[in-house]
Amino acid sequence: MSLSEAIWRIGVPLIVVVGTAAAVSVAFFDPPDEFRRPRGWQWAWVGLWLMMAGEAAFGNDRWWFERAWKGAIALLVAVAVTVAVWRHYRWRKRVRLAADSPPPVTRPPRLDS
């Protein structure tokens, strides 16, 4: 295996996996109010995830390392999206409960006789 082939087959996938792991950290640490559902062209990411997961699961003619890194990316993307959606749902629920809460009950003023 030549150096350029090793970089292409091992180095680039490792960089992609590290980048995807960074996306997971963004999902954990970004404010949940900034989460946006895909609209328009952003659905392409769903297709990309499905292709990665499919090639990892059913890519019999693929090299084992290629199947492994594609599976790792599919798993990391699924975890990132799940965490982001869950945090956003909890945040919306908390905001909704705070907006619907009744005003605090105050005591009537004391009458000093």
KAMO-V696074 format. One record per pair of residues at least 12 apart in sequence whose ideal C-beta (glycine too) atoms are under 6 Angstrom apart, sorted by the first residue. I is the first residue (numbers start at 1). GAP is how many residues later the second one is. D is the distance in whole Angstrom. If there is no record, write none. Layout:
I&GAP&D  I&GAP&D
This chain:
13&56&4  17&52&6  17&55&5  20&53&5  20&56&4  21&55&6  23&57&5  24&52&5  24&55&6  24&56&4  27&53&4  27&56&5  27&57&4  28&55&6  32&55&4  32&56&5  32&59&4  33&58&6  35&49&5  35&53&4  49&25&6  49&28&5  52&18&5  52&21&5  52&22&4  53&21&4  55&15&5  56&14&4  56&15&3  56&18&6
